[in-house]
Protein backbone atom coordinates (compact mmCIF):
# COMPACT_ATOMS: atom_id res chain seq x y z
CA UNK A 1 0.00 0.00 0.00
CA UNK A 2 2.85 2.35 0.82
CA UNK A 3 4.24 1.88 -2.69
CA UNK A 4 0.99 3.01 -4.30
CA UNK A 5 0.77 6.02 -2.02
CA UNK A 6 4.31 7.13 -2.88
CA UNK A 7 3.66 6.67 -6.60
CA UNK A 8 0.40 8.64 -6.26
CA UNK A 9 2.22 11.46 -4.47
CA UNK A 10 4.84 11.51 -7.21
CA UNK A 11 2.16 11.63 -9.89
CA UNK A 12 0.33 14.45 -8.09
CA UNK A 13 3.53 16.47 -7.85
CA UNK A 14 4.30 15.70 -11.47
CA UNK A 15 0.87 16.79 -12.70
CA UNK A 16 0.97 19.92 -10.54
CA UNK A 17 4.32 20.88 -12.04
CA UNK A 18 3.05 20.24 -15.57
CA UNK A 19 0.00 22.42 -15.06
CA UNK A 20 1.55 25.23 -12.99
CA UNK A 21 4.96 25.81 -14.57
CA UNK A 22 5.30 28.14 -17.53
CA UNK A 23 6.44 26.39 -20.69
CA UNK A 24 9.84 28.06 -20.72
CA UNK A 25 10.70 26.56 -17.30
CA UNK A 26 9.44 23.02 -17.93
CA UNK A 27 12.82 21.53 -18.86
CA UNK A 28 14.64 22.86 -15.81
CA UNK A 29 11.63 21.97 -13.65
CA UNK A 30 11.75 18.43 -15.00
CA UNK A 31 15.44 18.12 -14.23
CA UNK A 32 14.98 19.42 -10.70
CA UNK A 33 11.94 17.18 -10.16
CA UNK A 34 13.89 14.17 -11.44
CA UNK A 35 16.77 14.88 -9.06
CA UNK A 36 14.55 15.49 -6.03
CA UNK A 37 12.43 12.44 -6.83
CA UNK A 38 15.60 10.32 -7.07
CA UNK A 39 16.60 11.54 -3.60
CA UNK A 40 13.13 10.67 -2.25
CA UNK A 41 13.33 7.19 -3.77
CA UNK A 42 16.83 6.68 -2.36
CA UNK A 43 15.56 7.69 1.09
CA UNK A 44 12.67 5.24 0.72
CA UNK A 45 15.16 2.53 -0.29
CA UNK A 46 17.23 3.19 2.82
CA UNK A 47 14.08 3.04 4.93
CA UNK A 48 13.12 -0.32 3.44
CA UNK A 49 16.61 -1.70 3.95
CA UNK A 50 16.62 -0.54 7.55
CA UNK A 51 13.40 -2.48 8.13
CA UNK A 52 15.04 -5.73 7.10
CA UNK A 53 14.22 -6.00 3.42
CA UNK A 54 17.05 -6.99 1.09
CA UNK A 55 18.27 -4.94 -1.83
CA UNK A 56 17.01 -7.66 -4.19
CA UNK A 57 13.50 -7.24 -2.76
CA UNK A 58 13.57 -3.45 -2.70
CA UNK A 59 15.26 -2.61 -6.02
CA UNK A 60 12.37 -3.46 -8.39
CA UNK A 61 9.86 -1.63 -6.20
CA UNK A 62 12.04 1.46 -5.95
CA UNK A 63 12.61 1.39 -9.69
CA UNK A 64 8.85 1.50 -10.26
CA UNK A 65 8.44 4.28 -7.71
CA UNK A 66 11.08 6.29 -9.58
CA UNK A 67 10.17 5.49 -13.18
CA UNK A 68 6.40 6.03 -13.19
CA UNK A 69 6.25 9.75 -12.19
CA UNK A 70 9.40 10.58 -14.16
CA UNK A 71 8.07 8.83 -17.28
CA UNK A 72 4.74 10.66 -17.00
CA UNK A 73 6.48 14.04 -16.71
CA UNK A 74 8.95 13.54 -19.54
CA UNK A 75 6.44 11.65 -21.66
CA UNK A 76 4.03 14.55 -21.46
CA UNK A 77 6.79 17.05 -22.12
CA UNK A 78 8.18 15.17 -25.12
CA UNK A 79 4.90 14.11 -26.72
CA UNK A 80 2.50 16.94 -25.89
CA UNK A 81 2.60 18.42 -29.40
Secondary structure, DSSP 8 states (H G I E B T S, - for coil): -HHHHHHHHHHHHHHHHHHHS-GGGHHHHHHHHHHHHHHHHHHHHHHHHHTT--HHHHHHHHHHHHHHHHHHHHHHHHH--
